[in-house]
């Protein structure tokens, strides 16, 4: 038993000291730690702003409203599905960023600035592929910067908002296509009820089962997820 206790891993002792910096290197290290902690606090926002998360959430939200199912599926399920679909769609770009930027930096092969550039490059490539030229030109003009000659000349801070409004527009376009068949069902049910003189009966109560039946019969989740993933290619 004593040998097992001696072989057990020892929890490292972490100490934090507050004092006066003796050289510029200590100040630089402190600022880097503070910058890292700040970035970690806004990671969820970065995940939303630079990935496929926005489009997926918007499309699923439109589907839920079109079917009039209110909170079914629940918000936790919608966010969870959107998160794991984001991981699936973004995994090639994140893998490339890890292989070309993070790992070489951890192995001491490249500098910090070069690692940051190579890490962001695959994410920028993804955003450029999904961003419309009109949206990108809007923020370039608003920033009053010089007209970029290549994609490398476009600032990341200009690219991100352009990417987000492009994602919102695409999500709304897909949402419109989702709404059309369900609106037809609502119109048919409402017209039928009015012709039968049942105007006090809410059409949503009658149309909801038919919407669910239609969605299940056409394997709606399969078609929806496939359409979302294909839209990023």
C-alpha positions as CSV (number, residue, x, y, z in Angstrom):
1,X,0.0,0.0,0.0
2,X,2.9,2.3,0.8
3,X,4.4,1.7,-2.6
4,X,1.1,2.5,-4.3
5,X,0.8,5.7,-2.4
6,X,4.4,6.7,-3.4
7,X,3.7,5.9,-7.0
8,X,0.5,8.0,-7.1
9,X,0.8,11.2,-9.3
10,X,1.5,14.3,-7.3
11,X,-0.7,17.4,-7.9
12,X,1.6,20.2,-9.0
13,X,1.9,23.3,-6.8
14,X,0.8,26.5,-8.6
15,X,1.7,29.8,-7.0
16,X,0.8,33.3,-8.0
17,X,3.0,36.2,-7.0
18,X,2.4,39.9,-7.2
19,X,5.4,42.1,-7.4
20,X,7.4,44.6,-9.4
21,X,8.7,43.5,-12.8
22,X,12.5,43.6,-13.0
23,X,12.9,43.6,-16.8
24,X,10.8,44.1,-20.0
25,X,10.5,40.4,-20.6
26,X,8.5,39.9,-17.4
27,X,6.1,42.7,-18.5
28,X,5.7,41.1,-21.9
29,X,4.9,37.7,-20.4
30,X,2.3,39.2,-18.1
31,X,0.6,41.0,-20.9
32,X,0.5,37.8,-23.0
33,X,-1.1,35.9,-20.1
34,X,-3.7,38.7,-19.7
35,X,-4.4,38.6,-23.5
36,X,-4.8,34.8,-23.4
37,X,-7.3,35.0,-20.5
38,X,-9.2,37.7,-22.4
39,X,-9.4,35.6,-25.5
40,X,-10.6,32.6,-23.5
41,X,-13.5,34.6,-22.2
42,X,-14.7,35.5,-25.7
43,X,-14.2,32.1,-27.3
44,X,-18.0,31.4,-27.5
45,X,-18.4,34.7,-29.4
46,X,-15.5,33.8,-31.7
47,X,-17.1,30.4,-32.3
48,X,-20.3,32.0,-33.4
49,X,-18.8,34.8,-35.5
50,X,-16.3,32.8,-37.5
51,X,-18.0,29.4,-38.1
52,X,-21.1,27.9,-39.6
53,X,-23.0,28.1,-36.3
54,X,-25.1,31.2,-37.2
55,X,-26.5,29.7,-40.4
56,X,-27.4,26.4,-38.7
57,X,-29.2,28.0,-35.8
58,X,-31.1,30.4,-38.1
59,X,-32.3,27.6,-40.4
60,X,-33.4,25.3,-37.5
61,X,-35.2,28.2,-35.9
62,X,-37.1,28.9,-39.1
63,X,-38.0,25.2,-39.3
64,X,-39.4,25.2,-35.8
65,X,-41.5,28.3,-36.4
66,X,-42.7,27.0,-39.7
67,X,-43.9,23.8,-38.1
68,X,-45.5,25.8,-35.2
69,X,-44.0,23.4,-32.7
70,X,-43.0,26.3,-30.4
71,X,-40.2,24.9,-28.2
72,X,-39.9,21.5,-29.9
73,X,-37.1,20.7,-30.3
74,X,-35.9,22.5,-27.2
75,X,-33.3,25.3,-27.3
76,X,-30.7,23.0,-25.7
77,X,-31.2,20.4,-28.5
78,X,-31.0,23.1,-31.2
79,X,-27.8,24.6,-29.8
80,X,-26.3,21.1,-29.2
81,X,-27.1,20.0,-32.8
82,X,-25.8,23.3,-34.2
83,X,-22.6,23.0,-32.1
84,X,-21.7,19.4,-33.2
85,X,-22.6,20.2,-36.8
86,X,-20.3,23.2,-36.6
87,X,-17.5,20.9,-35.3
88,X,-18.2,18.5,-38.3
89,X,-18.1,21.3,-40.9
90,X,-15.2,23.2,-39.4
91,X,-13.0,20.2,-38.5
92,X,-10.9,20.2,-41.8
93,X,-10.1,23.9,-41.3
94,X,-9.3,23.5,-37.6
95,X,-7.1,20.5,-38.4
96,X,-5.2,22.6,-41.0
97,X,-4.8,25.4,-38.5
98,X,-3.5,23.0,-35.9
99,X,-1.0,21.3,-38.2
100,X,0.3,24.5,-39.9
101,X,0.2,27.0,-37.0
102,X,-0.3,25.6,-33.5
103,X,1.9,22.5,-33.6
104,X,4.9,24.1,-35.3
105,X,4.7,26.9,-32.7
106,X,4.6,24.5,-29.8
107,X,7.6,22.7,-31.3
108,X,9.5,26.0,-31.5
109,X,9.7,25.9,-35.3
110,X,8.0,29.2,-36.0
111,X,7.6,32.5,-34.2
112,X,4.4,33.6,-32.4
113,X,3.4,36.1,-35.2
114,X,3.9,33.5,-37.9
115,X,1.9,31.0,-35.9
116,X,-1.0,33.4,-35.5
117,X,-1.0,34.1,-39.3
118,X,-1.0,30.5,-40.2
119,X,-3.6,29.6,-37.6
120,X,-6.0,32.2,-38.9
121,X,-5.4,31.5,-42.6
122,X,-7.7,28.4,-42.9
123,X,-10.5,30.2,-41.0
124,X,-10.2,33.2,-43.3
125,X,-10.3,30.9,-46.3
126,X,-13.6,29.4,-45.0
127,X,-15.1,32.9,-44.3
128,X,-14.1,34.2,-47.8
129,X,-15.8,31.2,-49.5
130,X,-19.1,32.0,-47.7
131,X,-18.9,35.8,-47.8
132,X,-20.6,37.7,-50.6
133,X,-18.6,40.4,-52.5
134,X,-21.2,43.0,-51.9
135,X,-21.2,42.4,-48.1
136,X,-17.4,42.5,-48.1
137,X,-17.3,45.7,-50.1
138,X,-19.7,47.3,-47.7
139,X,-17.5,47.0,-44.7
140,X,-14.3,47.8,-46.7
141,X,-15.9,51.1,-47.8
142,X,-17.2,51.8,-44.3
143,X,-13.7,51.2,-42.8
144,X,-12.4,53.9,-45.2
145,X,-9.4,51.6,-45.9
146,X,-7.6,51.4,-49.2
147,X,-9.1,49.1,-51.8
148,X,-7.6,45.6,-51.3
149,X,-5.9,44.0,-54.2
150,X,-5.9,40.5,-52.8
151,X,-7.7,38.6,-50.0
152,X,-4.5,38.9,-47.9
153,X,-5.0,42.7,-47.9
154,X,-8.5,42.4,-46.3
155,X,-8.4,42.8,-42.5
156,X,-9.9,40.1,-40.4
157,X,-11.9,42.7,-38.5
158,X,-13.5,43.7,-41.8
159,X,-14.0,40.1,-42.9
160,X,-15.8,38.9,-39.8
161,X,-18.9,41.2,-39.9
162,X,-19.2,40.8,-43.7
163,X,-19.2,37.0,-43.1
164,X,-21.9,37.3,-40.5
165,X,-24.4,39.2,-42.5
166,X,-23.7,36.9,-45.5
167,X,-24.5,34.0,-43.2
168,X,-27.7,35.7,-42.0
169,X,-28.8,36.3,-45.6
170,X,-28.2,32.7,-46.6
171,X,-30.0,31.4,-43.5
172,X,-33.0,33.5,-44.3
173,X,-33.0,32.3,-47.9
174,X,-33.0,28.7,-46.8
175,X,-35.7,29.5,-44.1
176,X,-37.9,31.0,-46.8
177,X,-37.7,27.7,-48.8
178,X,-38.6,25.8,-45.7
179,X,-41.6,27.9,-44.9
180,X,-43.3,27.5,-48.3
181,X,-44.6,23.9,-48.0
182,X,-45.8,24.5,-44.5
183,X,-47.6,27.7,-45.5
184,X,-49.4,25.7,-48.2
185,X,-50.6,23.3,-45.6
186,X,-51.8,26.1,-43.3
187,X,-53.7,27.7,-46.2
188,X,-55.4,24.4,-47.2
189,X,-56.5,23.7,-43.6
190,X,-57.7,27.3,-43.0
191,X,-59.7,27.2,-46.3
192,X,-61.3,23.9,-45.4
193,X,-62.3,25.0,-42.0
194,X,-63.9,28.2,-43.3
195,X,-65.8,26.2,-45.9
196,X,-67.1,24.0,-43.1
197,X,-68.2,27.0,-41.0
198,X,-65.7,26.1,-38.3
199,X,-64.1,29.6,-38.1
200,X,-63.7,29.5,-34.3
201,X,-61.4,26.5,-34.5
202,X,-57.7,27.6,-34.7
203,X,-56.2,26.2,-38.0
204,X,-52.9,25.6,-36.3
205,X,-54.4,22.8,-34.1
206,X,-55.5,20.9,-37.2
207,X,-52.5,21.7,-39.4
208,X,-49.8,20.8,-36.9
209,X,-50.3,17.0,-37.1
210,X,-50.3,17.2,-40.9
211,X,-47.0,19.2,-40.8
212,X,-45.4,16.7,-38.5
213,X,-46.6,13.8,-40.7
214,X,-45.3,15.5,-43.9
215,X,-41.9,16.2,-42.2
216,X,-41.6,12.6,-41.0
217,X,-42.7,11.0,-44.3
218,X,-40.1,12.9,-46.4
219,X,-37.4,12.3,-43.8
220,X,-37.1,16.0,-43.1
221,X,-34.2,16.0,-40.7
222,X,-32.0,14.0,-43.2
223,X,-32.9,16.4,-46.0
224,X,-32.4,19.5,-43.8
225,X,-29.0,18.5,-42.4
226,X,-27.8,17.4,-45.8
227,X,-28.9,20.7,-47.4
228,X,-27.1,22.7,-44.7
229,X,-23.9,20.8,-45.0
230,X,-23.9,20.9,-48.8
231,X,-24.5,24.7,-48.7
232,X,-21.0,25.2,-47.2
233,X,-19.3,23.3,-50.0
